[in-house]
Amino acid sequence: MTATRKCINCGKPTTPENIPFCSKRCKDVDLARWFRGDYSVPVIEGEDLPDDSEENGGNIH
């Protein structure tokens, strides 16, 4: 028995030319979500990072 991959958008079986999606439409829907900013990668702002001079006791080498 072979496992059938399911589309990450709609859950239908994927096609080899569209993995991990079932169709070009589902690929485009996912791409549109990226363009709209629905998906994002968390970022640590520079102000939240420790300053190198603070880690070295204020001494810059």
N, C-alpha and C positions, 0 to 999 in steps of 0.2 A: 504494500500500500504506500503510495507516494503522498507526501504532504502538499497540499495546494496552498500557495501563498495568497494572501488576501490583500487587496488594495488598501493602502493606509488612509485613504480618504473615505471610500464608500463601503469597503468590505467585500466587494465582488472579487472573483479570482483574477489574478494578474495575468498579463500576456507577456511573453518573453521580450518583446520590443519596448515595453513600457514599465518594466519592473522598477520601483515597487508600486506602480499604479496599474489600473486595469485598462486605461485608455489615455489618449492624448488630452481629452477633456479634463480628466482628473489631474494630469500633470500640470495643465494650465491653471486649474483652480488652485493648486498648491503654490505655483509660482506667483499668482496674484496675491495670495496671502502673505508671501514674503515681501512683495513690493509694497503692500499696504502697511507693513510693519506689525502684522499679527503675530509673527514669530520674532523673537529677539534673543540676543545673547546677553546675559547679564554682564555689566561692566562695573568695575570699581573705579570711582572717580579719583583723580590724582590727589585731591585733598584728603582722601581717606587712607592713602598709602603713607607708611612711615617715611620720614625724610632721612636720607643717609647720614646727615650730620647728627641727627638725634640718636641714631643707633650707635654712633662712634663717640658718644659723650660730647658732641659739639665740635669735635676735632675733625678737620678735613685733612686727609693725608695726601 
